[in-house]
Amino acid sequence: MEPVIIFDKYSFKYFAQSKPTLKNIDLKISAGEKVLIVGPSGSGKSTLGYCLNGLIPSTYPGEIEGSLAVAGRDAESLNIFELSKVIGTVMQDTDAQFVGLSVAEDIAFAMENDCVRQDTMHARVAEIASAVGLESLLKHPPREVSGGQKQRTSLAGILIDDVDILLFDEPLANLDPQTGKYAIELIDKIHKSGSESKEERSRTTIIIEHRIEDVLHREVDRIILINDGRIIADKTPHEMVASGLLSIHGLREPLYVTSLKYAGIDVTSEMSPAYIWSMDFKSIKTKFIEWYEGVDEKEYKFGEDEILSLKRLSFAYLEGRPVLSDVNFSVRTGEMLSIVGRNGAGKSTIAKLICGFEEHGNSEVFFNGIDAFGKPINERASFVGYVMQNPNQMITYPRVYDEIVFGLKLRKVPQKEIDERLDRVLGICGLSKFKKWPISALSYGQKKRVTIAAILILDPKIIILDEPTAGQDFRHYTDIMQFLSQIHELGVTIILITHDMHLMLEYTKRSIVFCEGRIIEDTDSSAVLTNPKIVAEASLKETSLYHLASKMGIQDAKSLVDRFIDCEKVS
């Protein structure tokens, strides 16, 4: 098949950097291929995408060596408008892509620029909206629909131009698990549908993502691994998953593959391991069952005292439209638990009510058995701290020192005590050498630690974290969670609001599941993700270990998940 994208000894260096981000890239992508590009944070995979869609050099200027050809033309000779007619991009931050006041206007934007007749435009918008399942939302503002619907709106906006190449930059970011699964199915459907100009073959589709197992819910042709600005490997999915290169380079391989390795099974490309439905488990079943039966399940114990209790909690931002309805649960001292559910289920609202950012009316919130109603935010902050998903939304000072000690200075704590607390917290958070650094010089993960340190220095009994690992590759994800585990071992109770099913399984024994403002389950995390009814109702996603249990003839899928997690903690 003829290549439509050709990188030839291509290198790129941002003007603000001393070294190239992309180094000597040689890559060809053929027409109709579906390619997954993976790599750890900072590997250069997003920069590669910017080169393809024209953001480099139009928005991000720098030095280019070598050549890049797109659809037979030199990319440097094409402006960003010309490239947009060939490559359609769905960005990670869909809000940054919207230009219309309604979904219909946003989809039609490119046609309006091309001065297309209104009757033709209306018919085309209706056709594309139907293809992506947006026909009932055309009059809605795009920023007010759900995360999955925002992504479909962005996709429709690029399909309106009938482009031959689709580029998805981290399409699963900010989506709940079930919506992410649907997004991968939709991308596969659009890929296979082809474009009107070339109906005989599929569209060329490029997906940049680090959630590899989720993308492999549907087949891809190749997986390209990038690290340190270089192509490390370019293999078929089966070859890449079997190679071990994913975990070597800080990426998470599919969980069922990891479990086979725990059982001492040599995973080879001949086993077709990229998709759980493609593997032949007959030859390895006996060895796997022997491992499963030989692993003892561990017991977990927590304190008996209730540190937090919510009773009859109901809330509505607008009268007559409840966000939470009659929520009741308690948290024991020393627990680390997850709150999960689809977007809009009320998870973040719970955190705001606990912290006092919103008033909870006649409902009851108790800290250590004491009613918190009427207590101001600053008093609650000494008991419970809230860490937002995006650290940039919390940081107010330019220096690490000032950001972390701000809360203590506000409380007029003596300087000697501030210094003592600061040194202790910097040590716990691994930030000691950054004490005098500017915040701008820190990585995203380090900024996250700064926001946690600013809460931890106040000695709260409870810390609530909203999506602590969002947008992180496996290595940075692991660093953050090991750091949080160390804080937890100090006796701090931790509540995680998350869409990450692996985080929920590996780090939190208990999960509270929300759906439409109500608790529908409160039990072991492994029991939640092996219950198809709860998974479907709360827009979660069964772990692949659930399907592995079925393949291996193991009736108690929860038991397999528990034993796998115990092995994860030992490894």
N, C-alpha and C positions, 0 to 999 in steps of 0.2 A: 504494500500500500504506500502511496506517495506521502512523504513527510509534509506536514503543514507548519511545523515548528522546527527550526534548526538553530541550536546554539553551537557556534563553532569557536572553540578556544576563547570563550566569552568570560571577561572579568569586569567587575564593577566596584568602584570605591566611592562612597559618599564623600562630598567635599569636607564634611566636618570630621572625618575619620582619617587616621594615619595609615590604616591597612585596608586592603580590599575586603568587601563582604562576600563577593562571589569570586571564585578563583578558577580560571581555566575550565569553564563548563563546556563539555561536549555532550550534546543531547539532541536526539531526534524523536519527535512525536508524530505518528502517522495519522492520517485522516481517519476518523471513526474510532480511534482508540479511547479507552477510559483509563486514565492514569491517576494513581494516588501518589502524592509527594509527601514524604514524612521526614521528620527531623526534630531534634530537641529545640527549645527556645534559643534564639540567637544563631541558629545554624545557617540561615540565609534563605530558607524556603519562601518566606513572604517576599523578600527582595526579588527572588526569581519571578514571583507572580507580578510584582510591580513592573518588572522589565517587559513582561508579556502584554500587560494592559496599557502601557504607555505612561503610567505614573512616574516611571523612570524613563527619560530624564525630565519630563514636563513639570512634575511637582517636586520630585526629589532629584536635584541635579547632582552630577558627579562625573568621574572619569570612567570611560568605557574603553575596553580593549577587546579585540575580536569582533565577531558579528552575530547578529540575531536576525533570522528571516522568519516572517510570519505570512503564511499563505502566498509564498513565492516572492515577497517584497521585503526589502531591507527595513527593519523596524524603526531605525533612526530617521528614515526618510518619511515616515508616517507620523502625523500629529495624533494627539490623543482622540480627537473626534474620528479620524479615519480608522484608527485601530478599534474603536468602539463598534464599528460596523462589521468587524470581523470577529472580535473577541468580546463576549459579554461577561461581565464580572459581578458576582454576588459577594459583597464584602462581609467581613465578620461583624462589623457594626452596621446593621441594616438602617438604623436611624439616620446615619450620616449619608445615606444614599437617597433618601426621600426628597422630592422637590414639589410634589402635588399636594393640594389640600384634601383630596380624597383618593382612595385606592384607584378609582377609574382614571383620575387626572394623572396620577403618578405613572400608571401603566402607559398612558397615551402620550407622555411627555416627548418621546423621540419622534412620534408621528406629527405632533404639533410643530416641532422644530423643522420638520421636512415639509410643512404646509400641505399635509394630506387632507383631502376632502372630509368633511365632518361625517357624512353617512358611511364612508369607507372606514373612518376611524372608529366609530361606534361599533360597527360590525366586527372589526378586528379585535377591539378591546374585549367584547363579549366572548369571542372565540378563545382568546388567550386566557381570560379569567376562568372560563369553564375548564380549560385544560389543566389549570393548577388548583382548581377548587375554590375560587374566590367570587363566584357569581353572586352570592348573597351579601357580599361585603363592599361592593363597588362604591357605595355612597359614604362609607365610614372613613374617618381620618386615618391615614396609615400609621400614625404614631400611637393610636389608641387601640389597635388590634393586638392579638397575642403575639408572642415571639415567633411561633411557627407561621402565623399569617403574615407577619412582617417579611419573613424570608420568602414566602410565596409571592408577595407583592414585588419584591426586588427581582425575583426570578422572572415574573411576568413582564416587568419593565425591560428586561434584556431580550426576552423571547419575541417581543413585539417587532424587533428589528430583524428577526429570522437569522440570527448569527450562526455561523458554522462551528464556532469554538466557544465552549462554556468554561469559565474559570470560577471555582468556588473556594474562597479563602476562609478556612475554618467554619464551615457551614453549621457545625453542631454547637458552636459557642452560644451560651445563654438559652439553650433549648432544654426543656424537660426531656427525660429519656424516651418517652413514647413519641413525642413530637420529633425528636431527633431520628428515631426509627422511621417515621413517616417521611421525613425530609430525605433520607437516603433512598427510600423507595421512589419518591417523586423524582429525584435526580436521575435514578436509573431509568425511570419511565421516559423522561424527557430525552435522555441520552439515546435511548433506543428508537425514539420516534423520528429522529433525523430532522433535517431542515427542509423547507419546501423547495429550495433550490437544488438540493441533493437528496431526494427522497429514497434513493436506492441504498443509502448507507446511514449509519448512526452519526450523530453529532460527535465531534471530538470533545471530550470532557476531561477536565483537569481538576482534581480535588486536592487542596492543601489542608491537612488535618493531622493532629497527633492522637486522636481517639481511634486507633487503628481497628480494633475489634468492632466498633460501631459502624465504621465505613464498610467493613467486610460483611455486613448484613446482606449486601448484594455484591455480585462479582465485579472485579476490575481486571484489566488486562496486564498491568504492570504496577510494581511498587518501586519508587525511586527514593533512596535514602540519602539525605543530605546532612552533612555535619561540617562545621568549620568552613563553610562556603564552598565545599567540594562535593561532588557526587561520590559517595562511598560505595553504593551498590545500585544496580538497575536489574531487577529480577522479576520473574513471574511471582504471583502471590504465594504459591506453594513453596517455591525456592526461598523466598525472603523469610517467611514464617519459620521454616525449618532451619534456616542458617544460624539463628541465634544472634544475628547482628542487631536486631531491634533492641533487645535488652542490653547488649554491649554499649549501645549508643544512647542509653537513657530513655528508651521508649518501652511502653508496656505491650507485651505480646498478648494474644488472646488468652483468657483465663484457663480455658480447657487445655490449651497447650502447656501452660505452666503446671497444671495439675498432673498431666501425663509425665512431665519431667520429675515431679515429686515422687511419682510412682516408679522411677527408675527406667522409664521407657524412652528409647532413643527416637526422637521425632525426626523423620526424614521426609524429603519432598515427595517420595514415592507414595507416602501415606495420604497425600492431598490434604494437608492440615490447615489450609487457609480458611476454609469454611467448615463449620461443624457438620453440615449436612453432606459434605463430600467425602468425609473420612470413612474408612472401613475399620470398624473397631473390633472385629471378630478375633484377629490375631493377637490383640493386646488386652483383651477383656480379662483373661485369667490373672495376668500380672497386676492389672489395675485393681481388681477386686481384692487380691492379696494385700496390696498396700492399704486400701480403704479399710479393710477389717483389722489391720494392724495398728491403726492410728487411734489413740484414746482421745475422747472429747474432754476438754477442760471445763471446769466450773468457774464461774465468775461471781465475785461477791462485791457488794457495795455497802455503804453505810446505811443504817436503818433510819436515820433522822431525815425528815423532809426539809430540804433547804429552800424549795420553791413550791408553791401550791397555787393553782389557778382554779377558781370555782365559778361556774355559771357565767363564763366570759363571753359576752356578745358585743359586736361592734359593727357600725356602719359609717362610712365616710359620707354617704348621702342617705337621707331618710328614705326608708322603704327598700333599700338595696343593701341587705346585710352582707358583710364580708366574713364575719365570724358568728356562729350561732351555738350558744350553750356549750362552750369548750371547758372541759374539766380534765386536768392531769396534774401530777406532782412529780418532782424530781428529787432524788435522794442525794445526800452529801457524797461527793466523789464520783458521781456518774459522768459518763461521756456518752451523749445520746444524739441521735439525728432526728430532725424534723423534715419530712419529705412530702412531696405531692406535686401536682402539676402547677404551672405558672398561674397565678391568680387564686390559688387555693387558700390564701390567708397566712402563709408561713411568715413572711416578713412583718406583717401586721402584728402577729403575736409578739415578736421581738420589740416592736415599738411600744406596745401596751405594757410589757413587762418593765421596760426602761423608763416609761412615763413620757415618751414623746407624743403619745396620744392619750386622752382621758378615757378611762374604761367604765365610766358611769356607775351603775349599781352593782357591777360584777366585783369579784374579790380576787386580789393578788396578795399572797402572803410571802414574806421573806423570813425564814426561820420562825414561822408561826405568827409573825407580826404583820398586821394589815398595812399594806403600802399605800392604800388610797389616801390621797391628799398630800403625800410626801413629794417635795419638789424633785426635779431631775437631778440636781447636784447631790442630794442625799441618797437617791437611788444609785447614783454612779459610784458611790463608795462600796456598794454591795454587788452591783451587777454592771458589767461593761459590755458594750456592743461594738463589734468590729465589722464595718461595712465591706461589701464585696470589692469595691474599687478603692485602694488606699489613697489615690489622688483626691478622692472626695472627702477625706478626713484630714489630710495634712494641711496645716495653716501656716507653719513657720518654715523658713528656708534652711535652718540648720537642724541636724539630728538632735543635738542637746536641747535646744529650745522646744522642739516638738514634744519630746518625751516628758520634760519637767513641767510643761505648761499647767497641767491639772494640779500639781502640788503647789505651784506658785499662786494659783488662783485661790487655793485654800490657805495661803499664808503659812505654809509649813516652813520651819526654820531651815536655813541653808545647809547646816551640817547634816540634818536628816535627809534633805533632798539629795545631797551628794552620796550618802550611804545607800539610799534606795536606788539611785541611778546606777551606781557601780554594780549593785547586785542584779538589777534588771538587765543591764547591758550584757553581763556575763551569761545570764540565762538565755538571752535572745541571740547570742553570738554577734553582738554589735559593738563590742568594746573598742575595737580599732576604728570604728566609724563615729565615735563620740563627737568629734569636731567637724565632721564632714558636712558638705551641703547635701540636702535631700536630693537635689537634681543629679547628683553623681551616683546615686544608688540604682540598682536594678529593681524591677517590679517586685520580685520576691523579697528583697531587702526592705523596700518601702512597706511591704505587708508586715514585716517583723517590727518595723518602727511603730506602726499603728497599734500592734499588739502590745509592744513595750509601753506605749503611752497609756494603755488601759491597765496593764499589769502593775505599773508602778503605784497605782492607787490601791493595791491589795484587795481587789474584788473577790468575793466568794464564788461568783459565777461569771463566766465569759460566754457571750453569744457571738458566734461568727457566721456571717452570711456568705455562703459560697466561698469558703477559704481557699479552695484550689482551682477556682474558675480560671480558664485560660493558661493553666500551667502544664508543662510536659511532665512525664512521669518522674524524672529526676527531681525537678523543683517541687512537684507535688509531694514526693516522699520527704524532701527536706522540711517542708512546711508541716506535714503531719507528724514527723518525728519530733519536731520542735514543740508542737502542741501536746504531744504525748508526754514530753518532759514537764511541761507546765502542769498537765493533769496529774502527774506523779507527785507534784508538790502539794496536792490536795485541792486544787481548783476544780470546780464543777464546770464542765464544758458542754454547751449545746451548739450543734452544728446544723445550720439550715443549708441543705445541699440537694443538687440534682445528680451527684456523682454516686452511682450505685456501689462502686468498689470501695470508695471511702466509707460509705454507710456500713458495708459488710465487714471491712477489715478493722476499722477503728471504733465502731460503736456497736455494742452488744444489743442495745435497745433502739427501736425506731418508732416515732409517732407519725402516723400517716394521715394527712389532711386531704379532704376532697370537698370542694364547694363550701368551705368555711366550717366543716365539721370533722371531728376525729372519726375515722372509719376503722382504724386499727392501732393498737399500742402493744407491741410484742417484740420478740427477738427479730433482729434485722434479717437473719437468714430465713425465718418463717415468713416474713413479708415478701421477700423476693422469690419464694418458691410457692406462692399462692397466686395462681393465675387470675382469680377473681379480683383480689386486691390490686394486683399489678395493673390490670385493665382499668379499674375504676379510678385509680389515682394517677394514671398516665406514667407509670414506672416502666421498667423493662426487666424481664427475667434475666438473671445472670446466665451465661452460657453453661455454667456448672449444673443448672437445673436441667438443661437439655442433655448434658453429658450423662447425668444420672439415668435419664431415660434410655440413652444409647447403651449404657452399661448394664441395664436391668436392675438398677438400684431403686427400690421403692421409696426409700426415705431420702428425698433430695436435700432436705434441710440438713440431715446428718452429714452428707457429703460436703455441703457448703461449709459447715462448722469445722470439719476436719481439715479442709483446704485452708481456711483462714488461720487455724492453729499452726499449720505448716508455714504459712506466709510470715507469721510473727517470729518463728524460729529462724527462718532463712535470712 
